[in-house]
Amino acid sequence: MHRILVAGPASWNVIIRVAELPAPRPHTLFAEWHHDTLGGTSAGKALNLARLGAHVTLITLADTGDDAGSRITAELRGHGIDVVVVPSANGSERHVNLMDDRGQRLSIYLTLPRAAQPVEVPPGLIDAADVVVADLADHSRPVLRAARRAGKPIWCDLHDYDGTSEFHREFRDAADHLFLSGERLADPEAFLQARIAAGSRLAVCTLGAQGAIACERGGPVVRVPATPAGEVVDTNGAGDAFFAGFLAAHLGGAALTECLRQASRAGAAAVRTRDLTAATLSPALLRADTPLA
């Protein structure tokens, strides 16, 4: 069992499904459905990795004295994830996400937590990890730096990075294995090749309905199509499921194209559920070559 240390956001969210996102004018909307659930990119990665057989430790920012923080930690620990809580000075992270029938999202932050004290990485966590996943958050930076000093493999997800944002720079430059969406890139393939030239071992870009592309140091750019998902219920967490599926396949020794294929299946499984991870997710599901059930 591989040991994976994940650092970054976990939140408690209200998800509201509407026919279409609201226009910028006063009017009334009626929800198709709504529910409260665990959210956050690092929580999503941790849940999917745990379902795929990894031993996962998550370092996240929360206030265990508030209702949201208690729900976050209980949900994560209920799935077998070791949770290390960095105390928040202003409550746990909370969002309201409006989702439309096309999978588009409007995310409203109710609380963006701030660390109550300098973040210290507990002794031994870095040494015990086979892989360190550092997600985009200030409280992840000490973990990222400690992993670099220890020479651990670092995996980072830049999400919809535009190629220039200063906030992302440290994560981009530290990553041995780099992931992002091509949504804001003029030339995703050129970006991946540039990051490999800059020192990354692997760079991966998701392209929505067009699938995903990736390249490794010394190799060509490879591409896989998107996995048909059928009815899309909720797109929250699809990118994190893709990331987890790829990482699990990589740790299992799969070649690059197969890692991409399994990642695509994990992402497709995620959009078929209201939760951050599909109850059906398993290594066997990702290795199969049959349509998702």
C-alpha positions in Angstrom: 0.0 0.0 0.0 1.5 3.3 -1.1 1.5 6.2 1.4 0.4 9.5 0.0 0.6 12.8 1.9 -1.9 15.4 0.6 -1.9 19.0 1.7 -4.6 21.6 0.8 -8.2 22.6 1.1 -11.2 20.7 2.5 -14.6 22.4 2.8 -18.2 21.8 3.7 -20.4 22.8 0.8 -24.0 23.4 -0.2 -24.5 22.2 -3.7 -27.5 23.7 -5.5 -28.6 22.4 -8.9 -30.4 24.9 -11.2 -31.4 24.7 -14.8 -29.0 27.5 -15.7 -26.7 29.8 -13.9 -28.3 33.1 -12.8 -28.2 36.1 -15.1 -26.9 39.4 -13.5 -30.4 40.8 -12.8 -32.9 40.5 -10.0 -35.1 37.4 -10.4 -36.1 34.2 -8.7 -34.6 30.8 -9.2 -36.0 27.4 -8.2 -33.5 24.6 -7.3 -33.8 21.2 -9.0 -32.2 19.7 -5.9 -29.6 20.7 -3.2 -27.6 19.0 -0.6 -24.7 19.5 1.9 -21.5 17.6 1.2 -17.8 17.5 1.7 -15.9 19.6 -0.8 -12.4 21.0 -1.5 -9.8 19.9 -4.1 -7.6 18.1 -1.5 -10.5 16.3 0.1 -11.5 15.1 -3.4 -8.1 13.8 -4.1 -7.8 12.1 -0.7 -11.2 10.4 -1.0 -10.5 9.0 -4.5 -7.0 7.9 -3.6 -8.3 6.1 -0.5 -10.9 4.3 -2.6 -8.2 3.2 -5.0 -6.2 1.5 -2.2 -3.7 4.1 -1.0 -3.0 5.0 2.6 -3.7 8.8 2.7 -2.9 11.5 5.1 -4.5 14.9 4.6 -3.1 18.1 6.1 -5.9 20.7 5.9 -7.0 24.0 7.5 -10.2 23.8 9.6 -11.8 24.7 12.9 -12.9 21.5 14.6 -14.9 23.6 17.1 -17.5 24.6 14.4 -20.1 22.5 12.7 -18.4 22.6 9.3 -15.0 21.5 10.7 -16.5 18.7 12.6 -18.4 17.4 9.5 -15.2 17.7 7.3 -13.0 15.7 9.7 -15.7 13.1 10.4 -16.4 12.5 6.7 -12.7 12.2 5.9 -11.9 9.9 8.8 -14.9 7.8 8.1 -13.3 6.9 4.8 -10.0 5.8 6.5 -8.1 9.0 5.8 -5.7 10.3 8.5 -6.4 14.0 9.0 -3.9 16.5 10.4 -5.8 19.7 11.2 -4.1 23.1 10.9 -6.1 25.4 13.2 -8.1 28.1 11.4 -8.4 31.6 12.9 -11.8 32.3 11.3 -13.7 29.1 10.9 -13.7 26.2 8.5 -13.9 26.6 4.7 -17.5 26.7 3.3 -18.9 27.2 -0.2 -22.2 27.5 -2.0 -21.8 26.0 -5.4 -24.5 26.6 -8.1 -24.4 23.9 -10.7 -26.3 24.0 -14.0 -27.5 21.3 -16.3 -24.4 21.7 -18.5 -22.0 21.1 -15.6 -21.0 24.7 -15.2 -20.3 26.0 -11.7 -20.6 29.3 -9.8 -18.8 28.9 -6.5 -19.5 31.4 -3.7 -17.0 31.3 -0.8 -18.8 31.8 2.5 -15.6 31.4 4.6 -12.0 31.3 3.3 -10.0 30.2 6.4 -6.8 31.7 7.6 -4.2 29.8 9.6 -4.2 30.7 13.3 -0.5 30.0 13.6 2.5 29.2 11.4 2.0 25.9 9.7 4.4 23.2 10.9 4.7 19.9 9.2 4.5 17.1 11.8 7.8 15.2 12.1 7.9 12.0 10.2 5.0 12.7 7.8 7.3 13.7 4.9 9.7 10.8 5.5 6.9 8.3 5.6 5.3 9.5 2.3 6.0 7.8 -1.0 4.4 10.8 -2.8 3.5 14.3 -1.7 0.5 16.1 -3.3 0.6 19.9 -2.7 -2.6 21.7 -3.7 -3.1 25.4 -4.2 -3.3 26.9 -0.8 -0.9 29.0 1.4 -1.0 26.4 4.1 0.3 23.8 1.6 3.5 25.8 0.9 5.4 24.6 4.1 4.6 21.0 3.1 5.7 21.7 -0.5 9.0 23.1 0.7 9.6 20.3 3.2 9.0 17.7 0.4 11.5 19.5 -1.8 14.2 19.4 0.9 13.5 15.7 1.5 13.7 14.9 -2.2 10.2 13.4 -2.3 8.2 13.1 -5.6 5.9 16.2 -5.7 2.6 16.2 -7.6 0.7 19.5 -8.1 -2.6 20.4 -9.7 -2.7 23.9 -11.1 -6.4 23.7 -12.0 -7.2 26.5 -14.6 -3.8 28.1 -14.5 -3.3 30.9 -17.1 0.4 30.5 -17.5 1.3 33.7 -15.6 -0.3 33.8 -12.2 2.2 34.6 -9.4 0.2 32.6 -6.8 0.7 29.4 -8.8 4.4 29.9 -9.5 6.0 28.1 -6.5 3.7 25.1 -7.1 4.4 25.0 -10.8 8.2 25.2 -10.4 8.4 22.6 -7.6 6.2 20.0 -9.2 7.9 16.8 -10.6 4.4 15.8 -11.8 2.2 18.7 -13.0 -1.5 18.7 -13.8 -3.8 21.4 -15.1 -6.8 22.2 -17.2 -6.3 23.7 -20.7 -9.2 26.0 -20.2 -7.1 29.2 -20.0 -4.1 28.1 -22.1 -3.7 29.3 -25.7 -1.5 26.3 -26.6 -1.7 23.4 -24.0 0.7 21.2 -25.9 3.4 23.9 -26.0 2.8 24.6 -22.3 3.4 21.0 -21.4 6.5 20.7 -23.5 7.8 24.0 -21.9 7.3 22.6 -18.4 9.2 19.4 -19.3 12.0 21.5 -20.6 12.0 23.5 -17.4 12.5 20.3 -15.3 9.2 18.6 -14.7 9.2 14.8 -15.2 5.6 14.7 -16.3 3.0 17.2 -17.4 -0.7 16.5 -17.9 -3.5 18.7 -19.3 -7.2 17.9 -19.3 -9.2 19.2 -22.3 -12.8 18.6 -21.3 -14.8 16.8 -24.0 -11.6 16.6 -26.1 -9.9 14.3 -23.6 -6.5 14.8 -22.2 -2.8 15.1 -23.2 0.4 14.4 -21.4 4.1 14.1 -22.0 7.0 12.7 -20.0 10.7 13.8 -20.0 12.2 12.4 -23.2 8.9 11.3 -24.8 6.3 12.5 -27.2 2.9 14.1 -26.3 0.2 11.5 -26.0 -3.5 11.9 -26.1 -6.6 10.0 -25.0 -10.2 10.7 -25.7 -12.7 11.5 -22.9 -14.5 8.6 -21.4 -18.3 8.7 -22.1 -20.0 9.4 -18.8 -23.7 9.1 -19.8 -25.9 11.4 -17.6 -23.8 14.1 -15.9 -25.2 14.5 -12.3 -22.5 16.9 -10.8 -19.1 17.9 -12.2 -17.7 18.8 -8.7 -14.6 16.8 -8.1 -14.1 15.4 -11.6 -10.6 16.9 -12.0 -9.6 15.5 -8.6 -10.8 12.1 -9.5 -8.9 12.3 -12.8 -5.7 13.2 -10.8 -6.2 10.4 -8.3 -6.9 7.8 -11.0 -3.7 8.8 -12.9 -1.6 8.8 -9.7 -2.9 5.4 -8.6 -2.3 3.9 -12.1 1.2 5.4 -12.1 2.1 4.0 -8.7 0.8 0.6 -10.0 3.4 0.7 -12.8 1.1 1.6 -15.8 2.5 3.3 -18.9 1.6 6.9 -19.6 -1.3 6.2 -22.1 -2.8 3.7 -19.7 -2.5 6.1 -16.8 -4.4 8.7 -18.9 -7.1 6.2 -19.8 -7.7 5.1 -16.2 -7.7 8.8 -15.1 -10.3 9.6 -17.7 -12.5 6.7 -16.4 -12.1 8.0 -12.9 -13.2 11.5 -13.9 -16.2 10.1 -15.8 -17.3 8.0 -12.8 -17.1 11.1 -10.6 -19.6 13.2 -12.7 -22.2 10.5 -12.4 -22.6 11.1 -8.6 -23.4 14.0 -6.3 -20.4 13.1 -4.1 -16.7 13.8 -4.6 -16.0 10.2 -5.3 -18.1 7.5 -6.9 -19.2 4.6 -4.7 -18.3 2.3 -7.6 -14.7 3.5 -7.9 -12.1 0.8 -7.7 -8.9 -0.2 -9.4 -10.8 -2.9 -11.3 -13.3 -0.3 -12.6 -10.5 1.8 -13.9 -8.5 -1.1 -15.5 -11.6 -2.4 -17.3 -12.1 -1.7 -21.0 -15.9 -1.9 -20.9 -18.3 1.1 -20.7 -19.0 2.5 -17.3 -22.0 0.8 -15.8 
